């Protein structure tokens, strides 16, 4: 199967960095929506029927995704997180949704979401219980995989709460991957295996279509910075593990929630795009403000995330208040993010295509992807000047004048940027 998919990728002009496409899914990072960060485990449907974890919530969110531009932008997965289950399995040992909050059953909800042209995902944990103490999957892998297929599920997110140890957890994830791939239905496997131990990321990518690498996001700019730093500090090993079929997961995009400014929301979206993370929104799309919606629907930023080459971007420069990330794209193009951690005022920074490590000696046409405007043609040593707001980003795409075969090596030299 791997060799067949690898051949298909070659025909499409895509080179996978790892043999992760074991089930043919996630050839680009998955895009979707998940309820957790915004709605958590809100069970009080009597007092808060619009926001509790229920079939109503997922049906309404799916309708928004299908009709307000998200589906056209590529967001296709509508995913439940913890707290959807009944507190006990049925007499046959099968999972069942909470009967009060999901009175129609998951098969009917799945059919509705499919009727909108979307896909449906659910949550489980590779342990005795989920994080919120609902039934875990341990001892029930085969029957749960069969149940998911019968319901028409398209994605399974697998947590690590109440697991029985590192070795058993690894065995469980491998067995679950095999069970899903043998279920008769294409089911994307989104794993949280990686962030529980010192993992072999390449092995995890062989069994998982996306893999959470680090701690949970919170509605917090500080936590986003910690996540970004972790990816930068581990980029060498992650670069070789992540690619078509198995991508990083830096956790949810929180634009439109309560904590981030518009500037910070842009920065999270841009930096997660450079990490080549799967992008799952976790905000209330029914009431999302126009500025947040414009960020997450920006087609030019999304195109960088969805680039078929599937390369993870890398941080090539960092000082106390500023950093640069670059990412190789198809057609010998590159993207770069200029990110300011300053807290005082906008700062002007200058660089060149050569200093960024972009190899085409003829130069590049450069475009600002958030401003959606062309900046001009830049020969290798022509100065590019950008003004970056505090906590903000400027995102560019550099398209070569000519095709080049030379590989991309980046540049970690201090001369990459000037104040």
Beta strands, then each sheet from edge to edge (+ up, - down):
strand 1: 31-34
strand 2: 77-79
strand 3: 119-125
strand 4: 155-159
strand 5: 188-191
strand 6: 210-212
strand 7: 247-249
strand 8: 279-281
strand 9: 314-318
strand 10: 322-328
strand 11: 334-340
strand 12: 347-351
strand 13: 364-368
strand 14: 373-378
strand 15: 384-388
strand 16: 393-400
sheet 1: 7+ 6+ 5+ 4+ 3+ 2+ 1+ 8+
sheet 2: 9+ 10- 11+ 16- 13+ 14-
sheet 3: 12+ 15-
end
